[in-house]
Amino acid sequence: MSTIKYISKIAAILLLAIGLTFSLVKITRISAKTDIITLSTANNLKNITLPDGTEITLNKNSHVSYTTSFNKNNRKIELEGEAFFKVQKNSSLPFMVLVKNSTIQVVGTSFNIKEDTSSVNVTVIAGRLIFYETGNKQNSISLKGSETASFYHSTRKIIYGTNTNSDFLIWKTGKLIFTKTPTLEVLNTIAKHFDKKLIVQTTLNDSITGVFDNQSLNEILFEIKMAASINIEHHNEYIVVKK
């Protein structure tokens, strides 16, 4: 290959890489001095550090947006999808996340937000936050570590709970932890994590205890197959469990 052709090929690859990178970032002008910055993901996770030092892990098919006045006049962002937040403390500028009809307000804490068509769920890992209906702060709840709550769009109700789901951050950590968990529940969790459809053609009565740390789907299914003495097959988008 000639030197000129080789350089041209490298340049084309670099341009493609740059294009893919910047396709995740969109800037929208809303006034002469203010732009909206939107960061999006497709079939991947994305780690983001905001101008105030707050760290965000954005799940697949999600996006966050904020204005160029962020960390100057306010610390407001909007979220669609799911994200984990580790908020930099600043008592003079509370951090606010707007998700559909709800708002999460914090000073400094770590928490997960998951939004879907029917509700917005917030689970706190450490610190405190206020979770309320946007425009109606009287409809609110205060949450601290290990507490969770969901705001339902249809009823406008906030339902409180204690987080007992050790796997709620699977999407971020890649670590699946099961303790005497029914085999069917384990397989459902795995299928959901790997975006597969589960077909069960037999009765599953046993439970499973184990940790799968960033292992491939086939590795996990093989270990479960051996532990539970069941026949598991993986065909494209399906996981099939047979007698």
Order of alpha helices (4+ residues) and beta strands (2+ residues): alpha-beta-beta-beta-beta-beta-beta-beta-beta-beta-beta-beta-beta-beta-beta-beta-alpha-beta-alpha-beta-beta-alpha-beta-beta
